[in-house]
């Protein structure tokens, strides 16, 4: 590794001289500070600075085991803060589930930190250096989006969603943004260390911000574009299904659908907005259609088929006719179903299987719904907006994405804002606008570059009419997905391996 000077050298020397427990505590806190770049704080300089320190510590490791421990402790701190909203579902019914909240947060953070551990261990085993750091952690983050059904929430690259660098997601997706964070952090470490040429790399990476804003295409809705009404009832989760509150929340959505002198072209209600099963909802849907004045309405509700239960979206046309139904297919493990429950039922372990009425069953997969003059919509329900592969799984390219969600489960501090940020990322990646309607917020219209054109704030009930922005031509990422970045990350691991025998100063 390069000989360090000044502050970096003194910092590492002081850390090395500390007692192990104190040293690991500092690494834990460093990881937590790195999460300050995530929404809603959005302090991305902290993310760069803390990952730069992680890189410096990575350079001091000599074995893959040391690197793994470093990654695990840093990652645990990172996810403890970034995913602190995970306690919110357990606080809906505090008396029954509140005691589980700290265990859920600590367990999830420590579990996801294993990916950071594996990434740094891989990078160190391959040879270390900058290629090993970027390649190892980058591949680990790629795996986090797929392993055990995937959970790519709070990736390092997500701190760039609210910056001019978001445009580069149209070329390389969220993994590309993560590589910009990791590469920028390594360059920052070397620049502070006084390595010749490193400051120039920092400047070049910094120029990608204004360049991204210049290259970002125009995606505003033209005059005469279809108008979509976003309906946000603001039903707190602990009240949503109370017998004395259900009718009030439903009536609120009816009132919002009737409001206004001008009729929109489409009205959208959030996830599970209708308090009856689709199978018996004909009278309720007639009431909704009448309130909408015959305008098509998208509603979230549940349905059953035998003993299977589905979390669904329905397109309701004039007279309450159901024109299309979509069943959520990417479910939340342990939140909406028990993994392998159906398989366990086959070997005699009952009470967990979705086909026996325990939890939701997954739908058949991504689909596109023809919505007439508005175009073709790709429906997504809540959690599905987190996964770029779910968007790319559509059987044909849609004209827009339609996401309904109930973010009341996530509280009002960080979870809903992080979920909204990822919706913006999906639009930028694909070059597609998104209609996003949430129960408690934030409901928004997002254009094909990921910019919000209209919104209803968190924790407010109301409605908002917004023109539907047009789609852009398919982006490079829409055509190739993560393939290019995966190849690049693997090449970086190979480069680290090749350079292991002759490690020289430099980036």
TIVEXBA-700852 format. One record per residue (C-alpha): residue number from 1; x, y, z. Coordinates in steps of 0.001 Angstrom, whole numbers, always signed. Layout:
residues N
{NUM,{X,Y,Z}}
...
//
This chain:
residues 507
{1,{+0,+0,+0}}
{2,{+998,+3630,-418}}
{3,{+2859,+5228,+2456}}
{4,{+433,+7500,+4217}}
{5,{+1200,+10922,+5592}}
{6,{-416,+13440,+7875}}
{7,{-3872,+12877,+9281}}
{8,{-4581,+9414,+7752}}
{9,{-1355,+7965,+9143}}
{10,{-1963,+9420,+12605}}
{11,{-5579,+8239,+12627}}
{12,{-4678,+4661,+11722}}
{13,{-1829,+4580,+14206}}
{14,{-4093,+5742,+17010}}
{15,{-6740,+3179,+16067}}
{16,{-4158,+400,+15988}}
{17,{-2924,+1332,+19452}}
{18,{-6367,+1161,+21023}}
{19,{-7801,-1786,+22928}}
{20,{-9712,-4085,+20549}}
{21,{-13135,-3382,+22070}}
{22,{-12694,+375,+21806}}
{23,{-11305,+75,+18275}}
{24,{-14277,-1979,+17082}}
{25,{-16683,+429,+18758}}
{26,{-15193,+3270,+16731}}
{27,{-15574,+1216,+13538}}
{28,{-19212,+549,+14494}}
{29,{-19870,+4272,+14965}}
{30,{-18061,+5025,+11706}}
{31,{-20442,+2688,+9897}}
{32,{-23441,+4395,+11493}}
{33,{-22179,+7822,+10412}}
{34,{-21840,+6503,+6849}}
{35,{-25612,+5982,+6806}}
{36,{-26261,+9715,+7221}}
{37,{-26232,+10009,+3441}}
{38,{-29449,+7998,+3195}}
{39,{-32818,+9761,+3034}}
{40,{-34172,+11797,+4679}}
{41,{-30913,+13284,+6049}}
{42,{-29144,+13095,+2706}}
{43,{-25735,+14160,+4059}}
{44,{-23769,+12312,+1390}}
{45,{-20365,+13858,+2357}}
{46,{-20518,+11789,+5564}}
{47,{-20974,+8631,+3503}}
{48,{-17941,+9412,+1360}}
{49,{-15818,+10315,+4381}}
{50,{-16713,+7230,+6404}}
{51,{-16275,+4842,+3467}}
{52,{-12902,+6529,+2862}}
{53,{-11943,+5626,+6420}}
{54,{-13210,+2092,+5849}}
{55,{-10982,+1909,+2772}}
{56,{-7979,+3083,+4780}}
{57,{-8637,+415,+7395}}
{58,{-9107,-2175,+4642}}
{59,{-5633,-1360,+3326}}
{60,{-4157,-2235,+6726}}
{61,{-5664,-5737,+6790}}
{62,{-3365,-8615,+5924}}
{63,{-5799,-11559,+5906}}
{64,{-9309,-12122,+4641}}
{65,{-10475,-12825,+8194}}
{66,{-9353,-9389,+9374}}
{67,{-11133,-7809,+6406}}
{68,{-14291,-9814,+7127}}
{69,{-14425,-8638,+10741}}
{70,{-13862,-5067,+9599}}
{71,{-16694,-5298,+7082}}
{72,{-19079,-6934,+9541}}
{73,{-18601,-4373,+12327}}
{74,{-18763,-1403,+9934}}
{75,{-21796,-2897,+8168}}
{76,{-23613,-3545,+11443}}
{77,{-23274,+112,+12411}}
{78,{-24306,+1203,+8913}}
{79,{-27489,-862,+8834}}
{80,{-28399,-111,+12451}}
{81,{-28918,+3527,+11520}}
{82,{-29973,+3161,+7883}}
{83,{-32680,+592,+8709}}
{84,{-33736,+1935,+12107}}
{85,{-37249,+2324,+10671}}
{86,{-37600,-1480,+10782}}
{87,{-38776,-1187,+14390}}
{88,{-41917,+693,+13266}}
{89,{-44043,-2367,+12305}}
{90,{-43479,-3797,+15781}}
{91,{-44746,-582,+17369}}
{92,{-48157,-742,+15660}}
{93,{-49258,-3091,+18446}}
{94,{-46698,-2307,+21153}}
{95,{-48270,-4506,+23790}}
{96,{-47955,-7646,+21669}}
{97,{-44950,-7016,+19460}}
{98,{-42973,-4100,+20898}}
{99,{-40503,-6347,+22688}}
{100,{-39403,-7786,+19329}}
{101,{-38325,-4418,+17875}}
{102,{-34717,-4240,+19168}}
{103,{-34098,-7883,+18306}}
{104,{-35430,-7366,+14789}}
{105,{-33240,-4305,+14201}}
{106,{-30069,-5826,+15642}}
{107,{-30645,-9153,+13919}}
{108,{-31336,-7562,+10530}}
{109,{-28360,-5188,+10781}}
{110,{-25964,-7937,+11845}}
{111,{-27301,-10260,+9156}}
{112,{-27033,-7761,+6296}}
{113,{-23565,-6773,+7548}}
{114,{-22452,-10276,+6568}}
{115,{-22593,-9081,+2969}}
{116,{-20127,-6277,+3781}}
{117,{-17988,-8870,+5558}}
{118,{-18059,-11196,+2560}}
{119,{-17289,-8333,+185}}
{120,{-14203,-7138,+2040}}
{121,{-13056,-10714,+2634}}
{122,{-13307,-11402,-1096}}
{123,{-11485,-8180,-1938}}
{124,{-8697,-8933,+549}}
{125,{-8355,-12560,-589}}
{126,{-8103,-11416,-4196}}
{127,{-5250,-9065,-3383}}
{128,{-6723,-5966,-1787}}
{129,{-6084,-2443,-3004}}
{130,{-8645,-215,-4664}}
{131,{-9828,-2871,-7164}}
{132,{-10390,-5377,-4376}}
{133,{-12294,-2837,-2279}}
{134,{-14638,-1700,-5063}}
{135,{-14985,-5128,-6660}}
{136,{-15577,-7004,-3417}}
{137,{-18103,-4633,-1860}}
{138,{-19776,-4034,-5225}}
{139,{-20334,-7756,-5799}}
{140,{-21576,-8110,-2221}}
{141,{-24170,-5392,-2821}}
{142,{-25204,-7088,-6060}}
{143,{-25725,-10341,-4150}}
{144,{-27750,-8538,-1481}}
{145,{-30363,-7775,-4130}}
{146,{-30962,-11463,-4854}}
{147,{-29910,-13776,-1998}}
{148,{-32826,-15023,+160}}
{149,{-35279,-13175,-2170}}
{150,{-33115,-10044,-1880}}
{151,{-33132,-6862,+166}}
{152,{-31162,-4130,-1650}}
{153,{-32426,-1362,+658}}
{154,{-29951,+1389,+1678}}
{155,{-27227,+556,-809}}
{156,{-24305,+2999,-577}}
{157,{-25191,+4345,-4020}}
{158,{-28647,+5390,-2813}}
{159,{-27093,+8446,-1144}}
{160,{-26654,+9901,-4663}}
{161,{-30343,+9726,-5633}}
{162,{-30993,+13338,-4635}}
{163,{-27929,+14644,-6488}}
{164,{-26952,+15376,-10066}}
{165,{-25295,+11952,-10168}}
{166,{-28696,+10217,-10341}}
{167,{-28601,+10499,-14137}}
{168,{-25773,+7960,-14313}}
{169,{-28168,+5294,-13042}}
{170,{-29651,+5298,-16557}}
{171,{-26334,+3787,-17679}}
{172,{-25291,+1554,-14784}}
{173,{-28178,+1340,-12294}}
{174,{-27853,+1368,-8541}}
{175,{-24660,-715,-8686}}
{176,{-23103,+1998,-10806}}
{177,{-23975,+4612,-8198}}
{178,{-22528,+2345,-5498}}
{179,{-19291,+2051,-7501}}
{180,{-19141,+5874,-7677}}
{181,{-19379,+6033,-3883}}
{182,{-16758,+3342,-3302}}
{183,{-14392,+4647,-5958}}
{184,{-14827,+8221,-4775}}
{185,{-14162,+7163,-1172}}
{186,{-10932,+5421,-2160}}
{187,{-9820,+8433,-4182}}
{188,{-10660,+10724,-1256}}
{189,{-8528,+8627,+1095}}
{190,{-5545,+8782,-1216}}
{191,{-6035,+12505,-1830}}
{192,{-6023,+13277,+1917}}
{193,{-2977,+11006,+2216}}
{194,{-1113,+13235,-222}}
{195,{-782,+10657,-2997}}
{196,{+125,+12366,-6243}}
{197,{-2690,+12360,-8779}}
{198,{-5407,+11332,-6344}}
{199,{-6789,+14855,-5972}}
{200,{-7215,+14991,-9746}}
{201,{-9282,+11810,-9623}}
{202,{-11512,+13388,-6945}}
{203,{-12011,+16439,-9165}}
{204,{-12832,+14300,-12216}}
{205,{-15382,+12288,-10238}}
{206,{-16843,+15531,-8921}}
{207,{-17369,+16795,-12470}}
{208,{-19739,+13895,-13091}}
{209,{-22333,+15759,-10976}}
{210,{-22774,+18851,-13211}}
{211,{-22223,+16729,-16309}}
{212,{-25089,+14461,-15256}}
{213,{-27371,+17466,-14875}}
{214,{-26387,+18773,-18305}}
{215,{-26933,+15404,-19998}}
{216,{-30230,+14703,-18233}}
{217,{-32922,+14755,-20948}}
{218,{-36096,+16815,-20855}}
{219,{-38973,+14727,-19492}}
{220,{-41689,+17250,-18588}}
{221,{-45289,+16416,-19412}}
{222,{-46430,+18177,-22615}}
{223,{-49532,+20341,-22751}}
{224,{-52634,+18174,-22920}}
{225,{-51001,+15187,-21200}}
{226,{-53366,+12830,-19327}}
{227,{-54089,+13864,-15749}}
{228,{-53826,+11449,-12847}}
{229,{-55366,+12038,-9424}}
{230,{-53311,+10823,-6467}}
{231,{-55505,+9947,-3457}}
{232,{-53872,+9802,-16}}
{233,{-56231,+8931,+2891}}
{234,{-53548,+9096,+5625}}
{235,{-54737,+6109,+7652}}
{236,{-52303,+5379,+10516}}
{237,{-51534,+1676,+10620}}
{238,{-52735,+1225,+14198}}
{239,{-56121,+2703,+13181}}
{240,{-56436,+1437,+9609}}
{241,{-58435,-1706,+10435}}
{242,{-60301,-522,+13528}}
{243,{-64016,-1164,+13108}}
{244,{-64973,+2389,+14056}}
{245,{-62393,+3965,+11695}}
{246,{-62621,+1875,+8507}}
{247,{-65682,+3620,+7101}}
{248,{-64206,+7046,+7763}}
{249,{-61029,+6304,+5798}}
{250,{-63089,+4835,+2936}}
{251,{-65420,+7861,+2860}}
{252,{-62387,+10142,+2790}}
{253,{-61167,+8487,-409}}
{254,{-64640,+8692,-1913}}
{255,{-64733,+12428,-1148}}
{256,{-61293,+12961,-2700}}
{257,{-62367,+11049,-5818}}
{258,{-65441,+13293,-6209}}
{259,{-63622,+16578,-5581}}
{260,{-62692,+19200,-8144}}
{261,{-64425,+20746,-11112}}
{262,{-62186,+19072,-13674}}
{263,{-62293,+15304,-14045}}
{264,{-58892,+13546,-14266}}
{265,{-58206,+10726,-16706}}
{266,{-57302,+8276,-13926}}
{267,{-57735,+8098,-10141}}
{268,{-55367,+6007,-8016}}
{269,{-55962,+4780,-4456}}
{270,{-53153,+3221,-2363}}
{271,{-52392,-358,-1328}}
{272,{-55223,-2190,+563}}
{273,{-57354,+947,+348}}
{274,{-60613,-992,-93}}
{275,{-61637,-2726,+3160}}
{276,{-63454,-5651,+1512}}
{277,{-62277,-8644,-479}}
{278,{-62370,-8298,-4259}}
{279,{-64456,-11484,-4406}}
{280,{-67377,-9733,-2670}}
{281,{-66599,-6113,-3540}}
{282,{-69048,-5537,-6436}}
{283,{-71338,-3115,-4497}}
{284,{-68327,-1261,-3078}}
{285,{-66713,-916,-6491}}
{286,{-69969,+497,-7887}}
{287,{-69873,+3174,-5183}}
{288,{-66238,+3979,-6046}}
{289,{-67002,+4220,-9768}}
{290,{-69989,+6469,-9155}}
{291,{-67894,+8792,-7000}}
{292,{-65279,+8931,-9753}}
{293,{-67887,+9888,-12315}}
{294,{-67014,+6956,-14512}}
{295,{-63285,+7773,-14536}}
{296,{-61163,+4601,-14244}}
{297,{-59938,+4020,-10697}}
{298,{-56983,+1905,-9586}}
{299,{-57500,+481,-6095}}
{300,{-55503,-1712,-3763}}
{301,{-57350,-4525,-2046}}
{302,{-57099,-8202,-1158}}
{303,{-58636,-11234,-2807}}
{304,{-58780,-14948,-2175}}
{305,{-58721,-18017,-4374}}
{306,{-59606,-21115,-2382}}
{307,{-57449,-20886,+710}}
{308,{-54881,-18637,-935}}
{309,{-54852,-14911,-153}}
{310,{-53423,-12270,-2522}}
{311,{-52349,-8650,-2127}}
{312,{-53830,-7169,-5282}}
{313,{-54357,-4142,-7485}}
{314,{-57523,-3771,-9542}}
{315,{-58450,-1436,-12391}}
{316,{-62099,-468,-11929}}
{317,{-63971,+1038,-14872}}
{318,{-67432,+2582,-15256}}
{319,{-70175,+779,-13357}}
{320,{-67694,-944,-11059}}
{321,{-66453,-3343,-13742}}
{322,{-63073,-4891,-12958}}
{323,{-61006,-4563,-16133}}
{324,{-57720,-5989,-14814}}
{325,{-56235,-7511,-11670}}
{326,{-52599,-7760,-10637}}
{327,{-51387,-9892,-7720}}
{328,{-48202,-8902,-5924}}
{329,{-45555,-11532,-6647}}
{330,{-42459,-10336,-4733}}
{331,{-43583,-10698,-1139}}
{332,{-41913,-9573,+2084}}
{333,{-40365,-12591,+3872}}
{334,{-41833,-13066,+7362}}
{335,{-43927,-9930,+6830}}
{336,{-46319,-11260,+4189}}
{337,{-45421,-14948,+4151}}
{338,{-43166,-17517,+5783}}
{339,{-40356,-18651,+3432}}
{340,{-40645,-22307,+2402}}
{341,{-43980,-22544,+4226}}
{342,{-45645,-24441,+1361}}
{343,{-42737,-26883,+1187}}
{344,{-42870,-27452,+4935}}
{345,{-46578,-28180,+4622}}
{346,{-45812,-31002,+2192}}
{347,{-43704,-32788,+4798}}
{348,{-46252,-32417,+7546}}
{349,{-45235,-29121,+9175}}
{350,{-48479,-27186,+8882}}
{351,{-49569,-23706,+9957}}
{352,{-46997,-21838,+7849}}
{353,{-48074,-22649,+4285}}
{354,{-49655,-19912,+2178}}
{355,{-51798,-22510,+411}}
{356,{-53396,-23204,+3797}}
{357,{-54323,-19586,+4364}}
{358,{-51161,-18586,+6248}}
{359,{-49901,-15326,+4756}}
{360,{-50117,-14082,+1180}}
{361,{-49458,-16190,-1868}}
{362,{-47283,-14764,-4674}}
{363,{-48879,-13816,-7965}}
{364,{-47665,-15253,-11279}}
{365,{-45196,-12436,-11954}}
{366,{-44758,-9067,-13612}}
{367,{-47405,-7995,-16092}}
{368,{-48395,-4969,-18140}}
{369,{-51919,-3543,-18048}}
{370,{-53437,-1704,-21019}}
{371,{-54947,+1517,-19676}}
{372,{-56322,+2919,-22912}}
{373,{-55289,+6454,-23777}}
{374,{-52880,+6606,-20834}}
{375,{-50801,+3771,-22274}}
{376,{-49475,+555,-20781}}
{377,{-48796,+411,-17064}}
{378,{-46448,-1828,-15108}}
{379,{-48170,-2346,-11721}}
{380,{-46004,-2608,-8616}}
{381,{-47138,-3031,-5023}}
{382,{-45014,-1579,-2194}}
{383,{-41892,-3748,-1749}}
{384,{-41673,-4509,-5478}}
{385,{-40505,-964,-6189}}
{386,{-37228,-1776,-4409}}
{387,{-36103,-4316,-7019}}
{388,{-34841,-3242,-10464}}
{389,{-35121,-6844,-11629}}
{390,{-38868,-6805,-10969}}
{391,{-39220,-3810,-13284}}
{392,{-37072,-5392,-15990}}
{393,{-39094,-8614,-15718}}
{394,{-42042,-6992,-17498}}
{395,{-43085,-8975,-20585}}
{396,{-42967,-5768,-22659}}
{397,{-41803,-2213,-22117}}
{398,{-44551,-189,-20416}}
{399,{-45232,+3512,-20849}}
{400,{-45181,+4150,-17109}}
{401,{-44897,+2436,-13754}}
{402,{-47802,+2407,-11313}}
{403,{-46832,+1798,-7691}}
{404,{-49313,+1643,-4816}}
{405,{-48027,+1249,-1280}}
{406,{-48866,+1447,+2414}}
{407,{-45853,+3137,+3941}}
{408,{-47674,+3557,+7251}}
{409,{-45811,+384,+8249}}
{410,{-42524,+2328,+7949}}
{411,{-43405,+5150,+10364}}
{412,{-42744,+8785,+9455}}
{413,{-39028,+9266,+10155}}
{414,{-36901,+7597,+7489}}
{415,{-38483,+4487,+5934}}
{416,{-41065,+6219,+3701}}
{417,{-38486,+8702,+2400}}
{418,{-36018,+5931,+1571}}
{419,{-38800,+4039,-198}}
{420,{-39656,+7162,-2210}}
{421,{-35993,+7646,-3124}}
{422,{-35834,+4138,-4534}}
{423,{-38926,+4826,-6637}}
{424,{-37089,+7808,-8136}}
{425,{-34124,+5545,-8834}}
{426,{-36323,+3050,-10707}}
{427,{-37595,+5849,-12968}}
{428,{-34081,+7123,-13687}}
{429,{-32821,+3611,-14411}}
{430,{-35585,+2785,-16866}}
{431,{-36418,+6154,-18382}}
{432,{-40033,+5667,-17304}}
{433,{-42344,+7927,-15292}}
{434,{-43973,+6556,-12155}}
{435,{-47311,+7178,-10496}}
{436,{-46697,+6531,-6796}}
{437,{-49617,+6558,-4369}}
{438,{-49065,+5881,-669}}
{439,{-51523,+5504,+2181}}
{440,{-49806,+7994,+4507}}
{441,{-47303,+9482,+2055}}
{442,{-45300,+10399,+245}}
{443,{-47521,+10151,-2843}}
{444,{-45820,+11558,-5925}}
{445,{-45664,+11859,-9677}}
{446,{-42131,+11104,-10850}}
{447,{-40865,+11855,-14349}}
{448,{-38673,+9597,-16472}}
{449,{-35452,+11105,-15080}}
{450,{-36382,+10487,-11447}}
{451,{-37487,+14054,-10650}}
{452,{-40638,+14597,-8570}}
{453,{-43150,+16791,-10420}}
{454,{-45995,+16668,-7870}}
{455,{-46403,+15284,-4355}}
{456,{-48641,+14971,-1314}}
{457,{-46464,+15306,+1813}}
{458,{-46036,+12710,+4526}}
{459,{-48798,+12451,+7119}}
{460,{-51427,+14473,+5271}}
{461,{-54720,+13431,+3753}}
{462,{-55632,+14914,+402}}
{463,{-55624,+14592,-3342}}
{464,{-53504,+16031,-6129}}
{465,{-54032,+16104,-9885}}
{466,{-50829,+15831,-11884}}
{467,{-50072,+15428,-15586}}
{468,{-48502,+12112,-16512}}
{469,{-44972,+12696,-17908}}
{470,{-43994,+10832,-21073}}
{471,{-41584,+7910,-21226}}
{472,{-38107,+8328,-22644}}
{473,{-36472,+5897,-25080}}
{474,{-35102,+2794,-23331}}
{475,{-31972,+3640,-21354}}
{476,{-28772,+1650,-21553}}
{477,{-29618,+160,-18167}}
{478,{-33111,-769,-19374}}
{479,{-31471,-2763,-22168}}
{480,{-28641,-4434,-20251}}
{481,{-29568,-4386,-16568}}
{482,{-26742,-5117,-14134}}
{483,{-24738,-7219,-16604}}
{484,{-22200,-4535,-17517}}
{485,{-21553,-3603,-13875}}
{486,{-21229,-7241,-12825}}
{487,{-18632,-7812,-15525}}
{488,{-16753,-4688,-14429}}
{489,{-16797,-5696,-10754}}
{490,{-15544,-9189,-11588}}
{491,{-12779,-7647,-13704}}
{492,{-11785,-5478,-10739}}
{493,{-11450,-8593,-8580}}
{494,{-9302,-10122,-11314}}
{495,{-7214,-6975,-11489}}
{496,{-6708,-7081,-7737}}
{497,{-5568,-10660,-8047}}
{498,{-3143,-9863,-10840}}
{499,{-1697,-6923,-8949}}
{500,{-1237,-8867,-5728}}
{501,{+2327,-9876,-6576}}
{502,{+3450,-6388,-7493}}
{503,{+1481,-3941,-5370}}
{504,{+2659,-391,-6098}}
{505,{+1479,+2982,-4818}}
{506,{-1426,+4385,-6739}}
{507,{-5095,+4079,-7307}}
//
